Amino acid sequence: MWSRHDIEDLFEVRRATAQSLMKAIGGIQSVGGTHLIDRESLLEFLTRSIASDDLSATVQKSKVDAGPMPRSRKLTFALPAELRTVMAADLPSSIRFSPGQLLISGRDSVEVVELLYLLAQAMQNDLGSIQAMLDPVPDTTATDGDDLRMLLESLRSRREHF
């Protein structure tokens, strides 16, 4: 992933030009409020630019085709004080566990994120219980059978020596 600073260094341009180039390159992702472009998008842009007869027109067309830059939105909510001590047993039924799976259901994205935050708090307070619900139950049948078989073989070999 390439940041604006990387584009500034790569093309030896200033901030505004780097932002303009990133828009022309396309494939912009917003990660934690930072705009990044992936390697493939940069390579495709460079390939198009090299093949172009009119670089300025190619860059302008790429900017128009790219559309607006993504904007990060912040979801704001607070975990009530009484939920800061939440344990696995206190989690609502909209958070379901099965070995190797976790399902969180909510009315909308805000509720799902709130539930995820609640789960994170419960994991901080009661990680062992949550791990027990998520981890697969160990298959003891094969181990028990193998142990029993080894014990019997050991007893037979001892009996043969007497």
DSSP file (Angstrom, degrees, kcal/mol; ACC not computed):
  #  RESIDUE AA STRUCTURE BP1 BP2  ACC     N-H-->O    O-->H-N    N-H-->O    O-->H-N    TCO  KAPPA ALPHA  PHI   PSI    X-CA   Y-CA   Z-CA
    1    1 A M              0   0    0      0, 0.0     2,-0.5     0, 0.0    37,-0.2   0.000 360.0 360.0 360.0 140.0    0.0    0.0    0.0
    2    2 A W  E     -A   37   0A   0     35,-3.4    35,-2.2     4,-0.0     2,-0.1  -0.929 360.0-157.0-114.0 127.6    1.2    3.4   -0.9
    3    3 A S  E  >  -A   36   0A   0     -2,-0.5     4,-2.1    33,-0.2     5,-0.2  -0.389  37.2 -98.8 -92.2 174.5    0.5    6.5    1.1
    4    4 A R  H  > S+     0   0    0     31,-0.5     4,-2.6     1,-0.2     5,-0.2   0.903 125.7  55.0 -59.9 -40.9    0.5   10.2    0.0
    5    5 A H  H  > S+     0   0    0      1,-0.2     4,-2.3     2,-0.2    -1,-0.2   0.899 106.5  51.1 -60.5 -39.6    4.0   10.5    1.4
    6    6 A D  H  > S+     0   0    0      2,-0.2     4,-3.0     1,-0.2    -1,-0.2   0.910 110.3  48.7 -62.7 -41.9    5.1    7.6   -0.7
    7    7 A I  H  X S+     0   0    0     -4,-2.1     4,-2.5     2,-0.2     5,-0.2   0.895 109.2  53.4 -66.0 -39.5    3.6    9.2   -3.8
    8    8 A E  H  X>S+     0   0    0     -4,-2.6     5,-1.4     1,-0.2     4,-1.1   0.938 114.6  41.4 -57.9 -47.1    5.3   12.5   -2.9
    9    9 A D  H  <5S+     0   0    0     -4,-2.3    -2,-0.2     3,-0.2    -1,-0.2   0.914 114.9  50.6 -68.3 -43.0    8.7   10.7   -2.7
   10   10 A L  H  <5S+     0   0    0     -4,-3.0    -2,-0.2     1,-0.2    -1,-0.2   0.925 124.4  26.9 -62.4 -47.2    8.1    8.5   -5.8
   11   11 A F  H  <5S-     0   0    0     -4,-2.5    -1,-0.2    -5,-0.2    -2,-0.2   0.453 103.0-125.5 -97.3  -1.6    7.1   11.3   -8.1
   12   12 A E  T  <5 +     0   0    0     -4,-1.1     2,-0.3    -5,-0.2    -3,-0.2   0.953  64.9 132.7  54.4  54.5    9.1   14.1   -6.3
   13   13 A V      < -     0   0    0     -5,-1.4    -1,-0.2    -6,-0.2     2,-0.1  -0.775  55.7-103.1-126.5 170.9    6.0   16.2   -6.0
   14   14 A R     >  -     0   0    0     -2,-0.3     4,-2.6    -3,-0.1     5,-0.2  -0.345  45.0 -87.0 -91.1 176.7    4.3   18.2   -3.2
   15   15 A R  H  > S+     0   0    0      1,-0.2     4,-2.6     2,-0.2     5,-0.2   0.888 122.4  47.3 -51.3 -54.9    1.3   17.3   -1.1
   16   16 A A  H  > S+     0   0    0      1,-0.2     4,-2.1     2,-0.2    -1,-0.2   0.890 114.6  47.2 -60.9 -41.2   -1.5   18.7   -3.4
   17   17 A T  H  > S+     0   0    0      2,-0.2     4,-2.8     1,-0.2    -1,-0.2   0.896 110.8  52.1 -67.8 -39.4    0.0   17.1   -6.5
   18   18 A A  H  X S+     0   0    0     -4,-2.6     4,-2.5     2,-0.2    -2,-0.2   0.908 109.8  49.4 -62.6 -41.6    0.4   13.8   -4.7
   19   19 A Q  H  X S+     0   0    0     -4,-2.6     4,-2.0    -5,-0.2    -2,-0.2   0.913 111.7  48.9 -63.2 -41.8   -3.3   13.9   -3.7
   20   20 A S  H  X S+     0   0    0     -4,-2.1     4,-2.0    -5,-0.2    -2,-0.2   0.911 111.5  49.3 -63.8 -43.0   -4.3   14.7   -7.3
   21   21 A L  H  X S+     0   0    0     -4,-2.8     4,-2.8     2,-0.2    -2,-0.2   0.901 107.7  54.2 -63.0 -41.0   -2.1   11.8   -8.5
   22   22 A M  H  X S+     0   0    0     -4,-2.5     4,-2.2     1,-0.2    -1,-0.2   0.903 108.1  50.0 -60.7 -40.3   -3.6    9.4   -6.0
   23   23 A K  H  < S+     0   0    0     -4,-2.0    -1,-0.2     1,-0.2    -2,-0.2   0.916 112.3  47.3 -63.7 -41.7   -7.1   10.4   -7.3
   24   24 A A  H  < S+     0   0    0     -4,-2.0    -2,-0.2     1,-0.2    -1,-0.2   0.868 110.1  52.8 -66.9 -36.4   -6.0    9.8  -10.9
   25   25 A I  H  < S-     0   0    0     -4,-2.8    -1,-0.2    -5,-0.1    -2,-0.2   0.900  96.6-167.2 -66.6 -40.6   -4.4    6.4   -9.9
   26   26 A G     <  +     0   0    0     -4,-2.2    12,-0.2    -5,-0.2    -1,-0.1  -0.167  53.3  97.6  80.7-177.1   -7.6    5.3   -8.3
   27   27 A G        +     0   0    0      1,-0.2    11,-0.6    10,-0.1     2,-0.2   0.797  56.8 173.7  66.2  28.9   -8.2    2.3   -6.0
   28   28 A I  E     -B   37   0A   0      9,-0.1     2,-0.4    -5,-0.1     9,-0.2  -0.500  12.5-169.8 -75.5 134.7   -8.0    4.6   -3.0
   29   29 A Q  E     -B   36   0A   0      7,-3.1     7,-2.9    -2,-0.2     2,-0.7  -0.968  17.0-138.8-122.0 140.6   -8.7    3.0    0.4
   30   30 A S  E     +B   35   0A   0     -2,-0.4     2,-0.6     5,-0.2     5,-0.2  -0.886  24.2 177.7-101.0 116.1   -9.2    4.9    3.6
   31   31 A V  E >  S-B   34   0A   0      3,-2.9     3,-1.7    -2,-0.7    -2,-0.0  -0.950  73.7 -23.1-122.1 110.6   -7.5    3.1    6.5
   32   32 A G  T 3  S-     0   0    0     -2,-0.6    -1,-0.1     1,-0.3     3,-0.1   0.827 126.7 -51.7  59.3  32.7   -7.7    4.9    9.8
   33   33 A G  T 3  S+     0   0    0      1,-0.3     2,-0.5    40,-0.1    -1,-0.3   0.402 116.0 114.8  85.9  -3.2   -8.2    8.2    8.1
   34   34 A T  E <   - B   0  31A   0     -3,-1.7    -3,-2.9   -31,-0.0     2,-0.5  -0.871  63.7-133.3-102.7 131.8   -5.2    7.7    5.8
   35   35 A H  E     + B   0  30A   0     -2,-0.5   -31,-0.5    -5,-0.2     2,-0.3  -0.712  31.1 177.0 -85.0 129.8   -5.7    7.4    2.1
   36   36 A L  E     -AB   3  29A   0     -7,-2.9    -7,-3.1    -2,-0.5     2,-0.4  -0.951  18.2-154.5-130.8 149.7   -3.7    4.5    0.6
   37   37 A I  E     -AB   2  28A   0    -35,-2.2   -35,-3.4    -2,-0.3    -9,-0.1  -0.946  23.1-120.9-120.9 148.5   -3.5    3.0   -2.9
   38   38 A D     >  -     0   0    0    -11,-0.6     4,-1.9    -2,-0.4     3,-0.2  -0.460  22.9-112.3 -87.7 162.5   -2.5   -0.5   -3.7
   39   39 A R  H  > S+     0   0    0      1,-0.2     4,-2.7     2,-0.2     5,-0.2   0.871 114.2  55.7 -58.7 -42.3    0.4   -1.6   -5.8
   40   40 A E  H  > S+     0   0    0      1,-0.2     4,-2.5     2,-0.2    -1,-0.2   0.901 106.7  49.5 -62.1 -42.0   -1.8   -3.0   -8.6
   41   41 A S  H  > S+     0   0    0      2,-0.2     4,-2.3     1,-0.2    -1,-0.2   0.909 111.7  49.2 -63.4 -41.4   -3.6    0.3   -9.1
   42   42 A L  H  X S+     0   0    0     -4,-1.9     4,-2.5     2,-0.2    -2,-0.2   0.927 112.0  47.9 -63.6 -44.5   -0.3    2.2   -9.2
   43   43 A L  H  X S+     0   0    0     -4,-2.7     4,-2.4     2,-0.2    -2,-0.2   0.898 111.2  50.5 -64.4 -40.3    1.1   -0.3  -11.8
   44   44 A E  H  X S+     0   0    0     -4,-2.5     4,-2.6     2,-0.2    -1,-0.2   0.918 111.2  49.3 -62.5 -42.9   -2.1   -0.1  -13.9
   45   45 A F  H  X S+     0   0    0     -4,-2.3     4,-2.6     1,-0.2    -2,-0.2   0.926 111.9  47.9 -62.0 -45.3   -1.9    3.8  -13.9
   46   46 A L  H  X S+     0   0    0     -4,-2.5     4,-2.5     2,-0.2    -1,-0.2   0.897 111.2  50.9 -64.2 -39.6    1.8    3.8  -14.8
   47   47 A T  H  X S+     0   0    0     -4,-2.4     4,-2.1     2,-0.2    -2,-0.2   0.930 112.2  46.6 -62.6 -46.0    1.1    1.3  -17.7
   48   48 A R  H  X S+     0   0    0     -4,-2.6     4,-0.9     1,-0.2    -2,-0.2   0.903 113.1  50.3 -61.6 -40.9   -1.7    3.5  -19.0
   49   49 A S  H  < S+     0   0    0     -4,-2.6     3,-0.5     1,-0.2    -2,-0.2   0.907 110.4  48.0 -66.0 -42.7    0.4    6.6  -18.7
   50   50 A I  H  < S+     0   0    0     -4,-2.5    -1,-0.2     1,-0.2    -2,-0.2   0.890 113.7  47.7 -64.7 -39.4    3.4    5.1  -20.6
   51   51 A A  H  < S+     0   0    0     -4,-2.1    -1,-0.2    -5,-0.2    -2,-0.2   0.636  94.2 102.3 -77.1 -13.1    1.1    3.8  -23.3
   52   52 A S     <  -     0   0    0     -4,-0.9     3,-0.2    -3,-0.5    -3,-0.0  -0.413  59.1-155.9 -77.4 144.9   -0.7    7.2  -23.7
   53   53 A D  S    S+     0   0    0      1,-0.3     2,-0.5    -2,-0.1    -1,-0.1   0.758  94.7  38.2 -82.4 -28.5    0.1    9.7  -26.4
   54   54 A D     >  -     0   0    0      1,-0.2     4,-2.1     2,-0.0    -1,-0.3  -0.860  67.3-175.5-128.1  95.4   -1.2   12.5  -24.2
   55   55 A L  H  > S+     0   0    0     -2,-0.5     4,-2.6    -3,-0.2     5,-0.2   0.884  84.0  53.1 -59.6 -43.0   -0.2   12.1  -20.6
   56   56 A S  H  > S+     0   0    0      1,-0.2     4,-2.5     2,-0.2    -1,-0.2   0.917 110.3  47.4 -60.5 -44.2   -2.2   15.1  -19.4
   57   57 A A  H  > S+     0   0    0      2,-0.2     4,-2.6     1,-0.2    -1,-0.2   0.886 111.6  51.3 -65.2 -38.5   -5.4   13.9  -21.0
   58   58 A T  H  X S+     0   0    0     -4,-2.1     4,-2.2     2,-0.2    -2,-0.2   0.921 111.6  46.6 -64.5 -44.5   -4.9   10.4  -19.5
   59   59 A V  H  X S+     0   0    0     -4,-2.6     4,-2.1     2,-0.2    -2,-0.2   0.924 113.3  48.9 -64.2 -45.0   -4.4   11.8  -16.0
   60   60 A Q  H  X S+     0   0    0     -4,-2.5     4,-2.1     1,-0.2    -2,-0.2   0.920 111.9  48.6 -61.5 -44.4   -7.4   14.1  -16.3
   61   61 A K  H  X S+     0   0    0     -4,-2.6     4,-2.7     1,-0.2    -1,-0.2   0.900 109.8  52.6 -63.1 -40.3   -9.6   11.3  -17.6
   62   62 A S  H  X S+     0   0    0     -4,-2.2     4,-1.6     1,-0.2    -1,-0.2   0.889 108.4  50.7 -62.4 -39.2   -8.4    9.0  -14.7
   63   63 A K  H  X S+     0   0    0     -4,-2.1     4,-0.9     2,-0.2    -2,-0.2   0.917 112.4  46.1 -63.9 -43.8   -9.3   11.7  -12.2
   64   64 A V  H >< S+     0   0    0     -4,-2.1     3,-0.6     1,-0.2    -2,-0.2   0.924 113.9  48.2 -65.0 -45.0  -12.8   12.1  -13.7
   65   65 A D  H 3< S+     0   0    0     -4,-2.7    -1,-0.2     1,-0.2    -2,-0.2   0.789 103.2  64.2 -66.1 -27.8  -13.4    8.3  -13.8
   66   66 A A  H 3< S-     0   0    0     -4,-1.6    -1,-0.2    -5,-0.2    -2,-0.2   0.806  88.1-159.1 -70.3 -30.5  -12.2    7.9  -10.2
   67   67 A G    <<  -     0   0    0     -4,-0.9    -1,-0.1    -3,-0.6   -41,-0.1  -0.309  43.3 -16.6  77.7-169.0  -15.0    9.8   -8.6
   68   68 A P  S    S-     0   0    0      0, 0.0     3,-0.1     0, 0.0    -4,-0.0  -0.304  73.0-104.5 -73.0 153.9  -14.7   11.3   -5.1
   69   69 A M        -     0   0    0      1,-0.1     2,-0.1   -43,-0.0   -40,-0.0  -0.469  44.6-100.6 -70.3 144.5  -12.1   10.3   -2.6
   70   70 A P        -     0   0    0      0, 0.0     2,-0.4     0, 0.0    -1,-0.1  -0.404  35.0-149.5 -67.3 144.7  -13.4    8.0    0.2
   71   71 A R        -     0   0    0     -2,-0.1     2,-0.3    -3,-0.1   -41,-0.1  -0.949  11.0-128.4-116.5 135.9  -14.1    9.8    3.5
   72   72 A S        -     0   0    0     -2,-0.4     2,-0.4   -39,-0.1   -41,-0.0  -0.629  21.0-158.1 -82.7 140.3  -13.8    8.1    6.8
   73   73 A R        -     0   0    0     -2,-0.3     2,-0.5     2,-0.0   -40,-0.1  -0.928   8.0-139.7-116.0 142.5  -16.7    8.3    9.1
   74   74 A K        -     0   0    0     -2,-0.4     2,-0.6     2,-0.0    -2,-0.0  -0.875   5.2-145.9-104.3 132.3  -16.5    7.8   12.8
   75   75 A L        -     0   0    0     -2,-0.5     2,-0.5     2,-0.0    -2,-0.0  -0.846  19.9-159.1 -90.7 126.0  -19.1    5.9   14.8
   76   76 A T        +     0   0    0     -2,-0.6     2,-0.3     2,-0.0    -2,-0.0  -0.927  29.5 130.6-113.7 128.8  -19.5    7.5   18.2
   77   77 A F        -     0   0    0     -2,-0.5     2,-0.4    37,-0.0    -2,-0.0  -0.960  39.5-134.4-161.7 161.5  -20.9    5.6   21.1
   78   78 A A        -     0   0    0     -2,-0.3    -2,-0.0     0, 0.0     3,-0.0  -0.973  17.8-125.7-126.5 140.3  -20.0    5.0   24.7
   79   79 A L        -     0   0    0     -2,-0.4     5,-0.1     1,-0.1    -2,-0.0  -0.742  38.7-114.6 -81.4 120.7  -20.1    1.8   26.6
   80   80 A P    >   -     0   0    0      0, 0.0     3,-1.9     0, 0.0     4,-0.4  -0.207  23.7-114.3 -56.2 148.2  -22.2    2.4   29.8
   81   81 A A  G >  S+     0   0    0      1,-0.3     3,-1.4     2,-0.2     4,-0.2   0.841 114.6  59.0 -54.2 -38.1  -20.2    2.1   33.0
   82   82 A E  G 3  S+     0   0    0      1,-0.3     3,-0.5     2,-0.1    -1,-0.3   0.700 102.0  55.5 -68.8 -16.9  -22.2   -0.9   34.2
   83   83 A L  G X  S+     0   0    0     -3,-1.9     3,-1.4     1,-0.2    -1,-0.3   0.465  82.1  85.7 -93.3  -1.2  -21.1   -2.8   31.0
   84   84 A R  T <  S+     0   0    0     -3,-1.4    -1,-0.2    -4,-0.4    -2,-0.1   0.657  92.6  47.6 -72.9 -13.1  -17.4   -2.3   31.6
   85   85 A T  T 3  S+     0   0    0     -3,-0.5    -1,-0.3    -4,-0.2    -2,-0.1   0.123  83.2 147.7-109.5  19.6  -17.4   -5.4   33.8
   86   86 A V    <   -     0   0    0     -3,-1.4    39,-0.3     4,-0.1     2,-0.2  -0.234  29.2-160.8 -60.1 140.9  -19.3   -7.6   31.3
   87   87 A M    >>  -     0   0    0     38,-0.1     3,-1.4    37,-0.1     4,-0.5  -0.714  35.5 -97.0-116.3 169.2  -18.5  -11.3   31.3
   88   88 A A  G >4 S+     0   0    0     34,-0.3     3,-1.3     1,-0.3    34,-0.1   0.878 123.5  55.2 -55.4 -41.4  -19.2  -13.9   28.7
   89   89 A A  G 34 S+     0   0    0      1,-0.3    -1,-0.3    -3,-0.0    -3,-0.0   0.712 103.3  57.6 -67.0 -19.8  -22.3  -15.1   30.4
   90   90 A D  G <4 S+     0   0    0     -3,-1.4    -1,-0.3     2,-0.0    -2,-0.2   0.556  79.2 114.4 -87.1  -9.1  -23.7  -11.5   30.3
   91   91 A L  S << S-     0   0    0     -3,-1.3    24,-0.0    -4,-0.5    -3,-0.0  -0.328  71.8-109.5 -67.7 144.5  -23.5  -11.1   26.5
   92   92 A P    >   -     0   0    0      0, 0.0     3,-1.8     0, 0.0    -1,-0.1  -0.217  26.4-107.8 -70.1 163.2  -26.8  -10.8   24.7
   93   93 A S  T 3  S+     0   0    0      1,-0.3    -2,-0.1     3,-0.0    12,-0.0   0.604 112.4  77.4 -68.5 -10.7  -28.2  -13.5   22.5
   94   94 A S  T 3  S+     0   0    0      1,-0.1    11,-2.6    10,-0.1     2,-0.6   0.541  87.2  66.9 -76.6  -5.2  -27.4  -11.4   19.4
   95   95 A I  E <  S-C  104   0B   0     -3,-1.8     2,-0.4     9,-0.2     9,-0.2  -0.963  75.6-177.4-113.5 111.5  -23.7  -12.5   20.0
   96   96 A R  E     -C  103   0B   0      7,-3.1     7,-2.7    -2,-0.6     2,-0.4  -0.904   9.9-161.9-118.4 140.2  -23.6  -16.3   19.3
   97   97 A F  E     +C  102   0B   0     -2,-0.4     5,-0.2     5,-0.2    37,-0.1  -0.895  16.3 160.1-116.9 145.3  -20.6  -18.6   19.6
   98   98 A S  E >   -C  101   0B   0      3,-2.1     3,-3.1    -2,-0.4    35,-0.1  -0.942  60.3 -64.6-149.9 160.3  -19.9  -22.0   18.2
   99   99 A P  T 3  S-     0   0    0      0, 0.0    36,-0.2     0, 0.0    35,-0.2  -0.219 123.5  -3.4 -52.2 120.0  -16.6  -23.8   17.8
  100  100 A G  T 3  S+     0   0    0     34,-3.7     2,-0.3     1,-0.2    34,-0.1   0.499 121.4  89.5  78.2   4.4  -14.6  -21.7   15.2
  101  101 A Q  E <   -C   98   0B   0     -3,-3.1    -3,-2.1    33,-0.1     2,-0.4  -0.983  47.2-174.3-139.2 147.9  -17.5  -19.3   14.6
  102  102 A L  E     -C   97   0B   0     -2,-0.3     2,-0.5    -5,-0.2    -5,-0.2  -0.994   8.3-169.5-137.4 129.4  -18.8  -16.0   15.9
  103  103 A L  E     -C   96   0B   0     -7,-2.7    -7,-3.1    -2,-0.4     2,-0.5  -0.983   3.3-175.0-125.1 126.2  -22.0  -14.4   14.8
  104  104 A I  E     -C   95   0B   0     -2,-0.5     2,-0.4    -9,-0.2    -9,-0.2  -0.983   7.6-171.1-119.9 122.1  -23.1  -10.9   15.7
  105  105 A S        +     0   0    0    -11,-2.6     2,-0.3    -2,-0.5    -2,-0.0  -0.928  13.1 158.0-115.9 136.3  -26.5   -9.7   14.6
  106  106 A G        -     0   0    0     -2,-0.4     3,-0.1     1,-0.1    -2,-0.0  -0.958  50.9-109.2-149.5 167.7  -27.8   -6.2   14.9
  107  107 A R  S    S-     0   0    0     -2,-0.3     2,-0.3     1,-0.1    -1,-0.1   0.842  97.1 -13.1 -65.9 -34.8  -30.4   -3.8   13.4
  108  108 A D  S  > S-     0   0    0     -3,-0.0     4,-2.2     1,-0.0     5,-0.2  -0.890  84.2 -78.3-156.4-179.0  -27.7   -1.7   11.6
  109  109 A S  H  > S+     0   0    0     -2,-0.3     4,-2.4     1,-0.2     5,-0.2   0.858 124.0  55.2 -61.8 -36.3  -24.0   -1.1   11.4
  110  110 A V  H  > S+     0   0    0      1,-0.2     4,-2.4     2,-0.2    -1,-0.2   0.934 109.4  46.0 -64.2 -45.2  -23.9    1.0   14.5
  111  111 A E  H  > S+     0   0    0      2,-0.2     4,-2.6     1,-0.2    -2,-0.2   0.898 111.7  51.9 -65.6 -39.3  -25.5   -1.7   16.7
  112  112 A V  H  X S+     0   0    0     -4,-2.2     4,-2.2     2,-0.2    -1,-0.2   0.921 111.4  47.0 -62.5 -42.9  -23.2   -4.4   15.2
  113  113 A V  H  X S+     0   0    0     -4,-2.4     4,-2.4     2,-0.2    -2,-0.2   0.892 110.8  52.2 -66.7 -38.9  -20.2   -2.2   16.1
  114  114 A E  H  X S+     0   0    0     -4,-2.4     4,-2.4     2,-0.2    -2,-0.2   0.919 111.2  47.4 -60.4 -43.4  -21.6   -1.6   19.6
  115  115 A L  H  X S+     0   0    0     -4,-2.6     4,-2.6     2,-0.2    -2,-0.2   0.874 110.2  52.4 -65.9 -36.7  -22.0   -5.3   20.1
  116  116 A L  H  X S+     0   0    0     -4,-2.2     4,-2.4     2,-0.2    -1,-0.2   0.901 109.9  48.7 -64.2 -40.7  -18.5   -5.9   18.8
  117  117 A Y  H  X S+     0   0    0     -4,-2.4     4,-2.0     2,-0.2    -2,-0.2   0.903 110.6  50.8 -64.8 -41.5  -17.2   -3.4   21.3
  118  118 A L  H  X S+     0   0    0     -4,-2.4     4,-2.4     2,-0.2    -2,-0.2   0.908 109.9  50.6 -61.8 -42.3  -19.1   -5.1   24.0
  119  119 A L  H  X S+     0   0    0     -4,-2.6     4,-2.6     1,-0.2    -2,-0.2   0.911 107.7  52.9 -61.6 -42.9  -17.6   -8.4   23.0
  120  120 A A  H  X S+     0   0    0     -4,-2.4     4,-1.8     1,-0.2    -1,-0.2   0.893 109.6  49.0 -60.2 -39.3  -14.1   -6.9   23.1
  121  121 A Q  H  X S+     0   0    0     -4,-2.0     4,-1.8     2,-0.2    -1,-0.2   0.920 111.0  49.4 -65.8 -43.2  -14.8   -5.7   26.6
  122  122 A A  H  X S+     0   0    0     -4,-2.4     4,-3.0     1,-0.2   -34,-0.3   0.878 108.9  53.3 -63.5 -37.1  -16.1   -9.2   27.6
  123  123 A M  H  X S+     0   0    0     -4,-2.6     4,-0.6     1,-0.2    -1,-0.2   0.881 107.9  50.6 -65.3 -36.7  -12.9  -10.7   26.1
  124  124 A Q  H  < S+     0   0    0     -4,-1.8     3,-0.2    -5,-0.2    -1,-0.2   0.881 120.2  35.7 -66.4 -36.7  -10.8   -8.4   28.2
  125  125 A N  H  < S+     0   0    0     -4,-1.8    -2,-0.2   -39,-0.3    -1,-0.2   0.770 136.3  16.1 -86.9 -28.4  -12.7   -9.4   31.3
  126  126 A D  H  X  +     0   0    0     -4,-3.0     4,-1.6    -5,-0.2     3,-0.4  -0.303  67.2 150.9-147.6  51.5  -13.4  -13.1   30.6
  127  127 A L  H  X S+     0   0    0     -4,-0.6     4,-2.8     1,-0.2     5,-0.2   0.865  71.5  59.9 -59.5 -40.4  -11.2  -14.4   27.8
  128  128 A G  H  > S+     0   0    0      1,-0.2     4,-2.0     2,-0.2    -1,-0.2   0.896 105.6  47.4 -57.7 -43.4  -11.1  -18.0   29.1
  129  129 A S  H  > S+     0   0    0     -3,-0.4     4,-1.4     2,-0.2    -1,-0.2   0.896 113.4  47.9 -66.2 -40.5  -14.8  -18.5   28.8
  130  130 A I  H  X S+     0   0    0     -4,-1.6     4,-1.8     1,-0.2    -2,-0.2   0.896 110.8  51.2 -69.3 -39.6  -15.0  -17.0   25.4
  131  131 A Q  H  X S+     0   0    0     -4,-2.8     4,-3.1     1,-0.2    -1,-0.2   0.903 106.6  55.2 -61.8 -39.9  -12.1  -19.1   24.2
  132  132 A A  H  < S+     0   0    0     -4,-2.0    -1,-0.2    -5,-0.2    -2,-0.2   0.852 110.1  46.0 -62.3 -34.0  -13.9  -22.2   25.5
  133  133 A M  H  < S+     0   0    0     -4,-1.4    -1,-0.2     1,-0.1    -2,-0.2   0.810 119.9  39.5 -77.5 -29.6  -17.0  -21.3   23.4
  134  134 A L  H  < S+     0   0    0     -4,-1.8   -34,-3.7   -35,-0.2    -2,-0.2   0.792  97.1  85.6 -91.1 -30.7  -15.0  -20.6   20.3
  135  135 A D  S  < S-     0   0    0     -4,-3.1   -34,-0.0   -36,-0.2     2,-0.0  -0.486  86.4-108.1 -75.9 140.8  -12.3  -23.4   20.4
  136  136 A P        -     0   0    0      0, 0.0    -1,-0.1     0, 0.0    -2,-0.1  -0.334  36.6-102.9 -65.2 148.5  -13.3  -26.8   19.0
  137  137 A V        -     0   0    0      1,-0.1    -4,-0.0    -4,-0.1    -5,-0.0  -0.576  44.6-111.1 -69.9 126.9  -13.9  -29.5   21.5
  138  138 A P        -     0   0    0      0, 0.0     2,-1.2     0, 0.0     3,-0.1  -0.336  23.3-120.8 -63.9 142.0  -10.8  -31.8   21.4
  139  139 A D     >  +     0   0    0      1,-0.2     4,-0.6     2,-0.1     3,-0.1  -0.714  39.4 168.9 -84.8  99.5  -11.4  -35.2   19.9
  140  140 A T  H  >  +     0   0    0     -2,-1.2     4,-3.1     1,-0.2     5,-0.3   0.597  58.8  80.2 -89.1 -11.5  -10.4  -37.5   22.8
  141  141 A T  H  > S+     0   0    0      1,-0.2     4,-2.3     2,-0.2     5,-0.2   0.932  96.2  43.0 -64.5 -44.7  -11.7  -40.7   21.3
  142  142 A A  H  > S+     0   0    0      2,-0.2     4,-2.5     1,-0.2    -1,-0.2   0.907 116.5  48.4 -66.8 -40.8   -8.7  -41.3   19.1
  143  143 A T  H  X S+     0   0    0     -4,-0.6     4,-2.8     2,-0.2     5,-0.2   0.930 112.1  48.3 -65.5 -45.3   -6.3  -40.3   21.8
  144  144 A D  H  X S+     0   0    0     -4,-3.1     4,-2.6     1,-0.2    -2,-0.2   0.922 113.3  48.1 -60.7 -43.9   -8.0  -42.6   24.4
  145  145 A G  H  X S+     0   0    0     -4,-2.3     4,-2.5    -5,-0.3    -1,-0.2   0.905 112.8  47.8 -63.9 -42.2   -8.0  -45.5   21.9
  146  146 A D  H  X S+     0   0    0     -4,-2.5     4,-2.4     2,-0.2    -2,-0.2   0.910 112.6  48.9 -65.0 -42.5   -4.3  -44.9   21.1
  147  147 A D  H  X S+     0   0    0     -4,-2.8     4,-2.2     2,-0.2    -2,-0.2   0.916 112.7  47.7 -63.4 -42.8   -3.4  -44.7   24.7
  148  148 A L  H  X S+     0   0    0     -4,-2.6     4,-2.5     2,-0.2    -2,-0.2   0.916 111.4  50.4 -64.4 -43.6   -5.3  -47.9   25.5
  149  149 A R  H  X S+     0   0    0     -4,-2.5     4,-2.3     1,-0.2    -2,-0.2   0.909 111.4  48.4 -60.9 -43.0   -3.8  -49.7   22.6
  150  150 A M  H  X S+     0   0    0     -4,-2.4     4,-2.2     2,-0.2    -1,-0.2   0.881 110.7  51.4 -65.7 -38.2   -0.3  -48.7   23.7
  151  151 A L  H  X S+     0   0    0     -4,-2.2     4,-2.4     2,-0.2    -2,-0.2   0.920 110.4  48.4 -64.2 -44.4   -1.0  -49.8   27.3
  152  152 A L  H  X S+     0   0    0     -4,-2.5     4,-2.6     1,-0.2    -2,-0.2   0.917 111.5  49.5 -63.6 -42.9   -2.2  -53.2   26.1
  153  153 A E  H  X S+     0   0    0     -4,-2.3     4,-2.4     1,-0.2    -1,-0.2   0.898 110.6  51.0 -62.5 -39.7    0.9  -53.7   23.9
  154  154 A S  H  X S+     0   0    0     -4,-2.2     4,-1.9     2,-0.2    -2,-0.2   0.913 110.8  48.1 -63.0 -43.3    3.1  -52.7   26.8
  155  155 A L  H  X S+     0   0    0     -4,-2.4     4,-2.4     2,-0.2    -2,-0.2   0.901 111.1  51.2 -65.1 -40.9    1.3  -55.2   29.1
  156  156 A R  H  X S+     0   0    0     -4,-2.6     4,-2.1     1,-0.2    -2,-0.2   0.923 110.3  48.6 -62.7 -43.8    1.7  -58.0   26.4
  157  157 A S  H  X S+     0   0    0     -4,-2.4     4,-0.9     1,-0.2    -1,-0.2   0.878 112.2  48.8 -66.6 -34.9    5.4  -57.4   26.0
  158  158 A R  H  X S+     0   0    0     -4,-1.9     4,-0.6     1,-0.2     3,-0.4   0.895 109.6  52.4 -67.5 -39.7    5.9  -57.4   29.8
  159  159 A R  H >< S+     0   0    0     -4,-2.4     3,-0.9     1,-0.2    -2,-0.2   0.875 105.2  55.3 -64.9 -36.8    3.9  -60.7   30.0
  160  160 A E  H 3< S+     0   0    0     -4,-2.1    -1,-0.2     1,-0.2    -2,-0.2   0.790 103.8  55.3 -67.3 -27.1    6.1  -62.3   27.4
  161  161 A H  H 3<        0   0    0     -4,-0.9    -1,-0.2    -3,-0.4    -2,-0.2   0.638 360.0 360.0 -80.3 -14.0    9.3  -61.5   29.4
  162  162 A F    <<        0   0    0     -3,-0.9    -1,-0.2    -4,-0.6    -2,-0.2   0.437 360.0 360.0 -94.3 360.0    8.0  -63.3   32.5
